[in-house]
Amino acid sequence: MRHALLAHPDLPNQAVSSLTVDALRDGSLLTLTYRLSGRVDSLVLPPPAGGVRCDELWRTTCFEAFVRPGDGDAYLELNLSPSTAWAAYRFSGYRAGMADARTAPPAIAFEATPDGCILTATIDLPAGARALWRVALTAVIEEVSGAKSYWSLAHAPGRPDFHNAAGFTLELREHP
């Protein structure tokens, strides 16, 4: 199902006209397809990185997902770069107990045209594979001007904060 992301109201953008995400769960596999429409030449798109794991991808254009399996406070943060670099972290609670999540590298594909781009990623998340997943779909978009916009299904009041429970609005159930 396709979900529209909203720009944080305090940080408008000039380059993006729409950003949507298709999220599909099949057992422990999560497939995300981000579709951005806008002026791609106005965006900072990191150069190809060959699918390596990297920290701090969120400092520039990066597509993200936060997954809370089950009823607890623990969640995973997934960072997916247009460069095909990636990162996965686990948290024991709100911004607490951060550690690298031990997961296989996701399959990431990225394609850009002058008026849009698509990033598709499939990642295996075996932890909590049978539980209901509460998901926050998000993105950080950097423009060549240096401006950044923060996109999410829902924003908590105040500054952008993708870790806030208010953003975990999508529920994905296991399909047999």
C-alpha positions in Angstrom: 0.0 0.0 0.0 1.3 3.5 -0.8 1.7 6.0 2.0 2.3 9.8 1.5 5.0 11.4 3.7 4.5 14.9 4.9 7.2 17.5 5.2 7.8 18.9 8.7 5.8 22.1 8.8 8.6 24.2 10.3 11.2 23.2 7.6 9.6 23.6 4.1 11.4 22.5 1.0 11.7 24.0 -2.4 12.6 20.9 -4.5 10.2 18.1 -3.6 6.6 18.1 -4.7 5.7 14.7 -3.3 7.2 11.7 -1.4 5.5 8.4 -1.1 6.4 5.0 0.3 5.1 1.5 -0.6 5.6 -0.8 2.4 5.2 -4.5 2.1 5.8 -7.1 4.7 6.2 -10.8 3.9 7.1 -12.7 7.1 10.4 -11.2 8.2 11.0 -9.4 4.9 10.3 -5.7 4.7 10.3 -4.1 1.2 10.1 -0.4 1.0 9.8 1.7 -2.2 10.3 5.4 -1.8 9.1 7.6 -4.7 10.2 11.2 -4.8 8.8 13.7 -7.3 10.5 17.0 -7.8 13.6 18.7 -9.1 16.3 16.1 -8.6 19.0 18.4 -9.8 18.3 20.5 -6.7 18.9 17.6 -4.3 22.1 16.4 -2.7 22.4 12.7 -3.8 25.4 10.9 -2.3 27.7 9.2 -4.9 27.4 5.4 -5.3 29.0 3.5 -2.4 28.5 -0.1 -3.4 26.1 -1.2 -0.7 28.4 -0.8 2.3 27.3 -0.2 5.9 27.9 3.4 7.0 27.1 5.5 10.0 25.5 9.0 9.9 23.8 8.6 6.6 21.0 10.8 8.0 23.2 13.9 7.7 22.2 14.2 4.0 19.5 12.8 1.8 18.5 9.4 3.3 15.3 7.3 3.3 14.5 5.7 6.7 12.2 3.4 8.5 11.7 2.7 12.2 10.2 -0.6 13.1 8.8 -1.6 16.5 8.1 -5.3 16.6 5.6 -6.3 19.3 4.3 -4.3 22.2 7.6 -3.3 23.9 9.6 -0.1 23.6 12.5 -1.6 21.6 12.7 -0.7 17.9 15.0 -0.8 14.9 16.2 2.2 12.8 17.0 1.6 9.1 18.9 4.1 7.1 18.9 3.7 3.3 21.0 6.0 1.2 20.6 6.8 -2.5 24.3 5.8 -2.7 23.1 2.2 -1.7 25.0 2.6 1.6 22.9 1.5 4.6 22.8 1.2 8.4 20.7 -0.6 10.9 20.5 0.2 14.6 18.5 -1.3 17.5 17.3 0.7 20.5 16.0 -0.6 23.8 13.6 2.4 24.2 13.3 6.0 23.1 16.8 6.9 21.9 18.2 4.5 24.5 20.6 1.6 24.3 21.6 2.2 20.7 23.7 -0.6 19.1 24.3 -1.9 15.6 21.6 -4.3 14.6 23.0 -7.5 13.3 21.2 -8.0 10.1 22.1 -9.0 6.6 22.7 -6.2 4.2 19.5 -5.0 2.5 19.1 -5.2 -1.3 19.0 -1.6 -2.4 18.3 -0.2 -5.9 18.2 3.5 -6.7 17.2 5.3 -10.0 17.0 9.0 -10.7 15.5 11.0 -13.5 15.3 14.8 -13.8 11.8 14.9 -12.2 12.1 12.2 -9.6 13.8 9.2 -8.1 13.0 5.8 -6.7 14.7 3.8 -4.0 13.7 0.2 -3.3 15.1 -1.8 -0.4 14.4 -5.2 0.9 15.7 -6.2 4.3 15.2 -9.3 6.5 14.2 -8.4 10.0 14.0 -11.8 11.8 13.7 -10.3 15.3 10.0 -10.1 16.0 9.1 -11.8 12.8 5.7 -13.0 14.0 4.7 -9.9 15.9 2.7 -6.9 14.7 5.1 -4.2 13.5 4.5 -0.6 14.2 6.4 1.4 11.6 7.5 5.0 11.1 8.4 5.8 7.4 10.6 8.8 7.1 13.2 10.7 5.0 15.7 13.4 5.3 16.0 15.4 2.0 19.0 17.8 1.6 18.9 20.4 -1.2 22.0 21.8 -2.8 21.3 25.1 -1.1 22.0 23.3 2.2 18.3 23.3 3.3 17.0 20.1 4.8 13.5 18.9 5.0 12.2 16.1 7.2 9.4 13.8 6.0 7.3 11.4 7.9 3.8 9.8 8.0 3.2 11.8 11.1 5.2 14.4 13.0 5.2 15.0 16.8 4.9 18.6 17.9 8.2 20.5 18.0 11.5 19.8 16.2 11.7 16.9 13.8 12.1 13.6 15.8 11.7 10.4 13.9 12.3 8.4 17.1 9.2 9.8 18.8 6.4 7.2 19.2 3.9 9.6 17.5 5.5 8.7 14.2 5.0 4.9 14.4 1.6 5.0 12.8 1.8 2.2 10.2 0.8 -1.3 11.3 2.2 -4.2 9.3 1.0 -7.7 10.1 2.6 -10.9 9.0 1.0 -12.4 5.9 0.8 -16.2 5.8 
